[in-house]
Amino acid sequence: MPLRLLQNQQNQASWISNKVQLVKRQFMDGISLALDAVVANRSNDYFAMPKLVAKVKKVFQRSIPGSQVTFNVPWSPDCINGQCHDYSEIANSCDSLIVMSFDMQKQMWTDCRAKASAPFYQTISGISAYIKLGIDSRKIVMGVPWYGFNYPCKRFLEAGNCELIGRPYRGAPCSSKIARRLPYKDIMRQLSRSVSGKIWDDDVKAPYFVYKAGEKYHEVWYDDPESISMRATILKKLKLQGISIWFGNYLNYSTDPRVAMQTEEMWNALCPP
């Protein structure tokens, strides 16, 4: 959603109407909203967002009975990446919150090195923080990534210690934005050419590997069936509404038996026993 919508009623009406028509044409079940812009705590935009979400839900329910309106939120409600919202009011205004429990390294304040996108314990703490705001856990959906980050090492000391060139992001001196996003299907191809093979980091419950391009080392941190199935167990523990993935087309759907098994394992990881 463009930031200008928050303070302009005319823009809101036109934008919502266009989205309703798009959803009708595509026979969709609803709309998922997101705003990536900086919103200051208790600013005009902070108070305007829940009202806009409520308006979207009202129009969608009237125009498409039974449709769903969801809102995508950062991995934690603590003004992550400069995004401060009244998350309790937003939750009251929509059908569910999708917590994007990944991309947690957009702001690196201290240690500028390659890291996991979705550390396990941060995932739990972030979602728990939403619940502590009084948001019903049955209204929360946990998002997981089907991609990883390819970090070019400024200085490679050893596996798990890949120092990065500092790239400032919203006040932080370093960011995962220095890395290139890699779909899971490309990660699996790259893994077979790595110099390390899969390495498991038990502190963050995530895999990574090292490869060399010319004289330059790279570390690729990602999520796989092992790490995702562990995160999926959080659903039952915290009694969440469900799980969501970014993105369905990041798997390889070829008929090659080995690749087909990799894809099936990723889908199965969403529903652990």
DOGU-838757 format. One record per residue (C-alpha): residue in one letter; x, y, z. Coordinates in Angstrom, 2 decimals, padded with zeros to 5 digits. Last residue first. Example, Ala and Ser with C-alpha at 12.3 -4.5 7.8 and 13.67 -1.06 7.14 Angstrom:
REM residues 2
@residu s; X 013.67; Y -001.06; Z 007.14
@residu a; X 012.30; Y -004.50; Z 007.80
***
This chain:
REM residues 273
@residu p; X 003.36; Y -034.65; Z 012.88
@residu p; X 004.83; Y -031.68; Z 010.99
@residu c; X 002.54; Y -029.79; Z 008.60
@residu l; X 004.54; Y -027.04; Z 006.88
@residu a; X 007.48; Y -029.44; Z 006.42
@residu n; X 005.32; Y -031.49; Z 004.05
@residu w; X 005.42; Y -028.69; Z 001.49
@residu m; X 009.23; Y -028.47; Z 001.69
@residu e; X 009.59; Y -032.26; Z 001.53
@residu e; X 007.42; Y -032.41; Z -001.60
@residu t; X 009.67; Y -029.89; Z -003.35
@residu q; X 012.86; Y -031.78; Z -002.51
@residu m; X 011.21; Y -035.03; Z -003.63
@residu a; X 010.22; Y -033.50; Z -006.98
@residu v; X 013.84; Y -032.42; Z -007.45
@residu r; X 015.11; Y -035.98; Z -007.05
@residu p; X 012.33; Y -037.43; Z -009.21
@residu d; X 012.78; Y -034.93; Z -012.09
@residu t; X 009.20; Y -033.98; Z -012.93
@residu s; X 009.86; Y -030.26; Z -012.51
@residu y; X 008.09; Y -028.24; Z -009.82
@residu n; X 011.15; Y -026.43; Z -008.46
@residu l; X 010.27; Y -024.33; Z -005.44
@residu y; X 010.34; Y -020.52; Z -005.30
@residu n; X 006.92; Y -020.37; Z -007.01
@residu g; X 005.09; Y -020.74; Z -003.68
@residu f; X 006.80; Y -017.71; Z -002.15
@residu w; X 007.02; Y -016.64; Z 000.70
@residu i; X 005.00; Y -019.09; Z 002.80
@residu s; X 002.07; Y -018.78; Z 005.21
@residu i; X 001.24; Y -020.72; Z 008.37
@residu g; X -001.91; Y -021.04; Z 010.46
@residu q; X -004.26; Y -019.65; Z 013.07
@residu l; X -001.78; Y -019.83; Z 015.92
@residu k; X -002.16; Y -021.91; Z 019.08
@residu l; X 001.24; Y -020.86; Z 020.52
@residu k; X 002.61; Y -024.41; Z 020.84
@residu k; X 000.58; Y -025.75; Z 017.96
@residu l; X 001.83; Y -023.14; Z 015.50
@residu i; X 005.35; Y -023.16; Z 016.96
@residu t; X 005.75; Y -026.70; Z 015.57
@residu a; X 005.90; Y -025.10; Z 012.12
@residu r; X 009.18; Y -023.43; Z 013.08
@residu m; X 010.82; Y -026.81; Z 013.59
@residu s; X 009.35; Y -028.05; Z 010.30
@residu i; X 010.85; Y -024.99; Z 008.60
@residu s; X 014.37; Y -025.68; Z 009.88
@residu e; X 014.48; Y -029.32; Z 008.76
@residu p; X 012.53; Y -028.79; Z 005.53
@residu d; X 014.95; Y -026.04; Z 004.43
@residu d; X 015.64; Y -022.43; Z 005.38
@residu y; X 018.49; Y -020.32; Z 004.03
@residu w; X 021.87; Y -018.77; Z 004.70
@residu v; X 024.29; Y -018.65; Z 001.76
@residu e; X 027.85; Y -017.63; Z 002.55
@residu h; X 030.08; Y -016.33; Z -000.24
@residu y; X 033.84; Y -016.36; Z -000.64
@residu k; X 035.63; Y -014.34; Z -003.30
@residu e; X 038.75; Y -015.48; Z -005.19
@residu g; X 036.82; Y -016.69; Z -008.23
@residu a; X 033.37; Y -017.51; Z -006.91
@residu k; X 033.73; Y -019.61; Z -003.75
@residu y; X 031.00; Y -021.41; Z -001.88
@residu v; X 029.96; Y -021.65; Z 001.76
@residu f; X 026.83; Y -023.26; Z 003.18
@residu y; X 023.98; Y -022.44; Z 005.53
@residu p; X 021.40; Y -024.24; Z 007.64
@residu a; X 019.09; Y -022.92; Z 010.38
@residu k; X 018.28; Y -023.69; Z 014.01
@residu v; X 019.59; Y -020.31; Z 015.30
@residu d; X 022.03; Y -021.67; Z 017.90
@residu d; X 022.19; Y -025.10; Z 016.23
@residu d; X 023.83; Y -023.79; Z 013.08
@residu w; X 023.69; Y -026.63; Z 010.56
@residu i; X 026.23; Y -026.74; Z 007.73
@residu k; X 025.21; Y -028.06; Z 004.31
@residu g; X 028.13; Y -028.77; Z 002.00
@residu s; X 031.35; Y -026.85; Z 002.56
@residu v; X 032.92; Y -026.04; Z -000.80
@residu s; X 029.57; Y -025.52; Z -002.47
@residu r; X 028.67; Y -026.85; Z -005.92
@residu s; X 025.83; Y -029.14; Z -004.78
@residu l; X 024.50; Y -026.32; Z -002.62
@residu q; X 024.10; Y -024.00; Z -005.63
@residu r; X 021.45; Y -026.21; Z -007.25
@residu m; X 019.56; Y -026.52; Z -003.97
@residu i; X 019.81; Y -022.77; Z -003.41
@residu d; X 018.36; Y -022.12; Z -006.86
@residu k; X 015.19; Y -024.10; Z -006.04
@residu y; X 015.01; Y -022.39; Z -002.65
@residu p; X 014.83; Y -018.95; Z -004.24
@residu l; X 017.95; Y -016.78; Z -003.66
@residu r; X 017.82; Y -013.20; Z -002.40
@residu r; X 021.06; Y -011.30; Z -002.97
@residu a; X 022.91; Y -009.92; Z 000.03
@residu i; X 023.85; Y -006.31; Z 000.89
@residu k; X 020.18; Y -005.92; Z 001.87
@residu s; X 021.07; Y -008.10; Z 004.86
@residu s; X 021.90; Y -004.81; Z 006.57
@residu c; X 024.67; Y -002.90; Z 008.33
@residu p; X 025.04; Y 000.50; Z 010.00
@residu a; X 021.43; Y 000.64; Z 011.27
@residu g; X 019.65; Y 003.97; Z 010.90
@residu r; X 017.08; Y 002.96; Z 008.32
@residu y; X 019.48; Y 000.72; Z 006.40
@residu p; X 023.23; Y 001.25; Z 006.20
@residu r; X 025.25; Y -001.22; Z 004.08
@residu g; X 028.41; Y -002.32; Z 005.87
@residu i; X 030.58; Y -004.61; Z 003.77
@residu l; X 030.18; Y -008.00; Z 005.32
@residu e; X 032.23; Y -010.32; Z 007.53
@residu c; X 031.63; Y -014.04; Z 006.97
@residu n; X 032.14; Y -015.93; Z 010.22
@residu g; X 029.90; Y -018.99; Z 010.07
@residu a; X 032.43; Y -020.98; Z 008.08
@residu e; X 035.83; Y -019.40; Z 008.69
@residu l; X 037.53; Y -016.02; Z 008.43
@residu f; X 035.98; Y -014.70; Z 005.23
@residu r; X 036.46; Y -010.96; Z 004.74
@residu k; X 034.20; Y -008.78; Z 002.62
@residu c; X 032.04; Y -011.86; Z 002.22
@residu p; X 029.33; Y -011.80; Z -000.43
@residu y; X 026.08; Y -012.92; Z 001.24
@residu n; X 023.59; Y -015.04; Z -000.71
@residu f; X 020.34; Y -014.85; Z 001.19
@residu g; X 017.66; Y -017.52; Z 001.46
@residu y; X 014.31; Y -018.44; Z -000.02
@residu w; X 011.18; Y -020.36; Z 000.88
@residu p; X 010.60; Y -018.02; Z 003.78
@residu v; X 008.15; Y -018.56; Z 006.67
@residu g; X 005.11; Y -016.50; Z 007.68
@residu m; X 003.26; Y -017.23; Z 010.90
@residu v; X -000.48; Y -016.50; Z 010.88
@residu i; X -002.04; Y -014.75; Z 013.88
@residu k; X -005.79; Y -014.45; Z 014.54
@residu r; X -005.90; Y -017.59; Z 016.67
@residu s; X -003.19; Y -015.99; Z 018.84
@residu d; X -005.75; Y -013.38; Z 019.95
@residu i; X -003.94; Y -010.03; Z 020.11
@residu g; X -003.55; Y -008.79; Z 023.69
@residu l; X -000.24; Y -007.03; Z 023.16
@residu k; X 001.38; Y -010.10; Z 024.74
@residu i; X 000.26; Y -012.10; Z 021.70
@residu y; X 002.23; Y -009.79; Z 019.43
@residu a; X 005.31; Y -010.20; Z 021.63
@residu s; X 004.91; Y -013.99; Z 021.48
@residu i; X 005.17; Y -013.77; Z 017.68
@residu g; X 008.48; Y -011.92; Z 017.94
@residu s; X 009.88; Y -014.07; Z 020.75
@residu i; X 009.13; Y -017.33; Z 018.92
@residu t; X 010.69; Y -016.18; Z 015.65
@residu q; X 013.63; Y -014.72; Z 017.55
@residu y; X 014.17; Y -018.17; Z 019.06
@residu f; X 014.26; Y -019.86; Z 015.66
@residu p; X 016.45; Y -017.41; Z 013.76
@residu a; X 014.67; Y -016.39; Z 010.53
@residu s; X 016.99; Y -014.85; Z 007.94
@residu a; X 020.08; Y -016.55; Z 009.33
@residu k; X 023.26; Y -014.49; Z 009.47
@residu a; X 026.12; Y -013.16; Z 007.36
@residu r; X 028.22; Y -010.63; Z 009.25
@residu c; X 028.04; Y -007.09; Z 010.58
@residu d; X 027.67; Y -007.70; Z 014.33
@residu t; X 026.29; Y -004.59; Z 016.02
@residu w; X 023.14; Y -002.85; Z 014.78
@residu m; X 022.13; Y -005.14; Z 011.95
@residu q; X 018.83; Y -003.87; Z 010.49
@residu k; X 017.49; Y -005.89; Z 007.58
@residu q; X 018.62; Y -008.97; Z 009.51
@residu m; X 015.20; Y -010.31; Z 010.52
@residu d; X 014.22; Y -011.01; Z 006.91
@residu f; X 011.91; Y -013.70; Z 008.34
@residu s; X 008.93; Y -014.16; Z 010.64
@residu m; X 006.60; Y -012.10; Z 008.48
@residu v; X 003.68; Y -012.14; Z 010.91
@residu i; X 000.47; Y -012.46; Z 008.92
@residu l; X -002.23; Y -010.76; Z 010.98
@residu s; X -005.76; Y -012.03; Z 010.50
@residu d; X -009.35; Y -011.01; Z 009.74
@residu c; X -008.86; Y -007.25; Z 009.86
@residu s; X -009.74; Y -004.22; Z 012.00
@residu n; X -009.19; Y -005.73; Z 015.44
@residu a; X -005.71; Y -006.84; Z 014.36
@residu i; X -005.02; Y -003.28; Z 013.17
@residu e; X -006.11; Y -001.97; Z 016.55
@residu s; X -003.73; Y -004.30; Z 018.37
@residu y; X -000.93; Y -003.56; Z 015.90
@residu d; X -000.97; Y 000.19; Z 016.49
@residu h; X 001.91; Y 000.62; Z 014.08
@residu c; X 005.58; Y 001.54; Z 014.16
@residu q; X 007.62; Y 000.54; Z 011.13
@residu g; X 011.14; Y 001.92; Z 011.45
@residu n; X 012.74; Y -001.36; Z 010.43
@residu i; X 011.14; Y -003.04; Z 013.48
@residu c; X 009.04; Y -000.70; Z 015.62
@residu d; X 008.81; Y -003.31; Z 018.42
@residu p; X 005.88; Y -005.32; Z 016.98
@residu s; X 008.20; Y -008.18; Z 015.94
@residu w; X 008.56; Y -010.22; Z 012.73
@residu p; X 007.15; Y -007.33; Z 010.72
@residu v; X 003.40; Y -007.21; Z 009.88
@residu n; X 001.34; Y -008.32; Z 006.89
@residu f; X -002.37; Y -007.49; Z 007.13
@residu t; X -005.23; Y -009.79; Z 006.14
@residu v; X -008.65; Y -009.11; Z 004.65
@residu q; X -010.81; Y -012.14; Z 003.85
@residu s; X -013.80; Y -012.43; Z 001.53
@residu g; X -017.04; Y -014.00; Z 002.79
@residu p; X -019.28; Y -011.51; Z 001.01
@residu i; X -017.47; Y -009.70; Z -001.83
@residu s; X -018.71; Y -006.10; Z -002.15
@residu r; X -019.97; Y -005.57; Z 001.42
@residu q; X -017.21; Y -007.59; Z 003.05
@residu f; X -014.62; Y -005.92; Z 000.82
@residu v; X -015.87; Y -002.41; Z 001.60
@residu k; X -015.90; Y -003.00; Z 005.38
@residu k; X -012.52; Y -004.75; Z 005.36
@residu v; X -010.86; Y -001.93; Z 003.41
@residu k; X -012.39; Y 000.65; Z 005.76
@residu a; X -011.11; Y -001.21; Z 008.82
@residu v; X -007.62; Y -001.34; Z 007.29
@residu l; X -007.77; Y 002.41; Z 006.64
@residu k; X -008.86; Y 003.14; Z 010.19
@residu p; X -006.10; Y 000.91; Z 011.58
@residu m; X -003.53; Y 002.85; Z 009.49
@residu a; X -004.59; Y 006.39; Z 010.39
@residu f; X -003.37; Y 006.36; Z 014.01
@residu y; X 000.23; Y 005.49; Z 013.10
@residu d; X 000.05; Y 007.72; Z 010.01
@residu n; X -000.71; Y 010.72; Z 012.22
@residu s; X 002.30; Y 009.82; Z 014.38
@residu r; X 002.10; Y 007.67; Z 017.52
@residu n; X 005.38; Y 005.91; Z 016.68
@residu a; X 006.80; Y 007.00; Z 013.34
@residu v; X 005.85; Y 005.08; Z 010.20
@residu v; X 008.64; Y 004.16; Z 007.78
@residu a; X 007.33; Y 002.64; Z 004.55
@residu d; X 006.91; Y -001.11; Z 004.00
@residu l; X 003.10; Y -001.18; Z 004.06
@residu a; X 001.32; Y -004.49; Z 003.55
@residu l; X -002.21; Y -005.68; Z 002.84
@residu s; X -003.48; Y -009.14; Z 001.90
@residu i; X -006.71; Y -009.14; Z -000.10
@residu g; X -009.63; Y -011.49; Z -000.49
@residu d; X -010.67; Y -014.90; Z -001.78
@residu m; X -009.68; Y -014.34; Z -005.40
@residu f; X -011.83; Y -014.83; Z -008.50
@residu q; X -009.30; Y -012.87; Z -010.62
@residu r; X -011.85; Y -010.38; Z -011.93
@residu k; X -013.47; Y -010.02; Z -008.50
@residu v; X -010.13; Y -009.45; Z -006.77
@residu l; X -009.16; Y -006.81; Z -009.34
@residu q; X -012.52; Y -005.04; Z -008.99
@residu v; X -012.14; Y -004.91; Z -005.22
@residu k; X -008.58; Y -003.62; Z -005.62
@residu n; X -009.71; Y -000.77; Z -007.88
@residu s; X -012.44; Y 000.22; Z -005.43
@residu i; X -009.97; Y 000.22; Z -002.53
@residu w; X -007.57; Y 002.50; Z -004.42
@residu s; X -010.28; Y 004.94; Z -005.50
@residu a; X -011.78; Y 005.24; Z -002.02
@residu q; X -008.38; Y 005.59; Z -000.36
@residu n; X -007.13; Y 008.22; Z -002.80
@residu q; X -010.20; Y 010.32; Z -002.04
@residu q; X -009.72; Y 009.94; Z 001.72
@residu n; X -006.10; Y 011.10; Z 001.65
@residu q; X -003.95; Y 010.82; Z 004.77
@residu l; X -003.17; Y 007.10; Z 004.91
@residu l; X -003.30; Y 006.53; Z 001.16
@residu r; X -000.12; Y 008.54; Z 000.59
@residu l; X 001.93; Y 005.73; Z 002.15
@residu p; X 001.36; Y 003.48; Z -000.85
@residu m; X 000.00; Y 000.00; Z 000.00
***
